[in-house]
Amino acid sequence: MRGILFFLLSILLLFLLVTGLGLFLPSHVTISRAVNVQAPRATVHALLASPARWQQWFPGADSLPLVKKNDRVAGIAMPNGNMLTIRSLSDSTIVVQGLQTATVDGDMGFKLLGAATGIVTVQWYMNFYFDWYPWERFSSLLLENKFGSVMERGLKQLQQQAQSDASIN
């Protein structure tokens, strides 16, 4: 009986220790990457604001199906069943919803910065929001490695596509 009680108390203590350590990790994580694009702002905005054009630069989107609503492309269907769609749109900001995993909520978006003629800085950011659960908080430590290189590759492809579109026009 003492052995079982010791085991249960040890498990409880370990859980409380891991949960306590997890509470020191942030509940909100933002991953951000940026690139300078030598193209008109309208060209870059058109690539970001149209889900139908995401397949030209968004990593992996060339093989993902487009989702249509009311005979227009509303977003892309992700392999995990989520749908990436534009939540809000302005001349300098595009906010995309649908960046959820099984337990973690999030969003992503793009900001167009800079007033220099012909050069636009595109910032791609992803926000993740975590509950108090220790496994969620500890998973936040892996997000930079998981999404950072994908974002860099996507921005490089966006840069090439925008500069190619600008040279054609």
C-alpha positions in Angstrom: 0.0 0.0 0.0 2.8 2.4 0.8 4.4 1.7 -2.5 1.3 2.6 -4.4 0.8 5.8 -2.4 4.4 6.8 -2.9 4.0 6.1 -6.7 0.8 8.2 -6.9 2.4 11.1 -4.9 5.5 11.0 -7.1 3.3 11.2 -10.3 1.4 14.1 -8.8 4.5 15.9 -7.8 6.1 15.4 -11.2 2.9 16.7 -12.9 2.9 19.8 -10.7 6.6 20.4 -11.4 6.2 20.1 -15.2 3.0 22.3 -15.1 4.8 24.9 -13.0 7.8 25.0 -15.4 5.3 25.2 -18.3 3.7 28.3 -16.8 7.0 30.2 -17.2 6.8 29.7 -21.0 4.7 32.2 -22.9 1.0 31.6 -23.8 1.4 33.6 -27.0 4.2 33.1 -29.5 4.7 35.0 -32.7 7.0 33.8 -35.5 7.9 36.5 -38.1 10.0 36.7 -41.2 10.4 39.5 -43.7 11.8 40.1 -47.2 12.4 43.1 -49.4 10.7 42.9 -52.8 11.6 45.0 -55.7 8.2 45.3 -57.3 5.3 47.7 -57.1 3.2 47.5 -54.0 0.0 46.7 -56.0 1.8 43.6 -57.6 2.8 42.3 -54.2 -0.6 43.0 -52.7 -2.3 41.2 -55.5 -0.2 38.0 -54.8 -1.0 38.1 -51.1 -4.7 39.2 -51.2 -5.9 36.5 -53.7 -6.0 32.9 -52.4 -6.1 31.7 -56.0 -2.6 33.2 -56.5 -1.2 31.6 -53.3 -0.5 28.5 -55.3 2.2 30.5 -57.1 4.3 31.1 -54.0 2.9 29.6 -50.8 5.0 26.5 -49.9 3.0 23.3 -50.7 -0.1 25.2 -51.9 0.5 24.2 -55.5 -0.8 20.7 -54.7 -3.6 21.8 -52.3 -7.2 22.2 -53.6 -8.8 25.7 -53.8 -12.0 26.2 -51.9 -14.7 28.1 -53.7 -17.6 30.0 -52.2 -20.2 31.9 -54.3 -18.2 31.1 -57.5 -15.0 32.7 -56.2 -11.9 31.3 -54.6 -12.2 31.8 -50.9 -9.1 30.0 -49.7 -7.1 26.8 -49.8 -7.8 23.5 -48.0 -5.0 22.3 -45.8 -4.1 18.7 -45.4 -5.2 18.7 -41.8 -8.7 19.7 -42.8 -8.5 23.4 -42.0 -9.2 26.0 -44.6 -7.0 29.1 -44.9 -9.1 32.1 -45.7 -8.7 35.8 -45.6 -10.3 37.3 -42.5 -9.5 41.0 -43.1 -7.9 42.9 -45.8 -6.5 46.5 -46.1 -3.9 48.1 -48.3 -1.1 47.3 -45.9 -2.4 44.2 -43.9 -3.8 40.8 -44.9 -5.0 38.6 -41.9 -5.5 34.9 -42.6 -7.6 32.6 -40.4 -7.5 28.9 -40.2 -4.0 28.3 -38.6 -5.2 25.8 -36.0 -3.9 22.5 -35.0 -5.7 19.9 -32.9 -5.4 22.0 -29.7 -3.6 25.2 -30.6 -5.3 28.2 -32.0 -3.6 30.8 -34.2 -3.7 33.1 -37.1 -1.2 34.5 -39.6 -0.9 37.5 -41.8 1.1 39.7 -44.0 2.1 43.3 -43.6 3.4 45.5 -46.4 5.9 48.0 -45.1 7.9 50.8 -46.6 7.1 53.8 -48.7 10.1 53.6 -51.1 9.1 53.5 -54.7 9.5 50.0 -56.2 10.7 48.4 -52.9 8.2 46.8 -50.5 9.0 45.0 -47.3 6.7 42.0 -46.8 6.4 40.7 -43.2 4.8 37.3 -42.7 3.8 36.5 -39.2 2.2 33.6 -37.4 0.6 34.0 -34.0 0.0 30.9 -31.7 -2.1 31.0 -28.5 -1.7 28.3 -25.9 -3.7 27.2 -22.9 -2.0 26.4 -19.5 -1.4 22.7 -20.4 2.3 21.9 -20.1 2.4 19.9 -23.3 1.1 22.9 -25.3 3.5 25.3 -23.7 6.5 23.1 -24.3 5.4 22.5 -27.9 5.9 26.3 -28.4 9.6 25.7 -28.2 9.5 23.8 -31.5 7.5 26.3 -33.6 10.4 28.3 -34.8 12.1 25.2 -36.3 8.9 23.9 -37.7 7.6 27.1 -39.4 10.6 29.4 -39.8 12.2 27.7 -42.8 8.8 27.3 -44.5 8.1 31.0 -44.1 11.6 31.9 -45.5 11.0 29.6 -48.5 7.6 31.1 -49.1 8.8 34.7 -48.9 11.7 33.8 -51.3 9.1 32.4 -53.8 6.9 35.4 -53.3 9.8 37.7 -54.0 10.7 35.9 -57.2 7.0 35.7 -58.3 6.4 39.4 -57.6 9.6 40.5 -59.4 8.7 38.3 -62.3 5.2 39.7 -62.5 6.6 43.3 -62.2 9.1 42.7 -65.1 6.2 41.4 -67.3 4.1 44.5 -66.7 
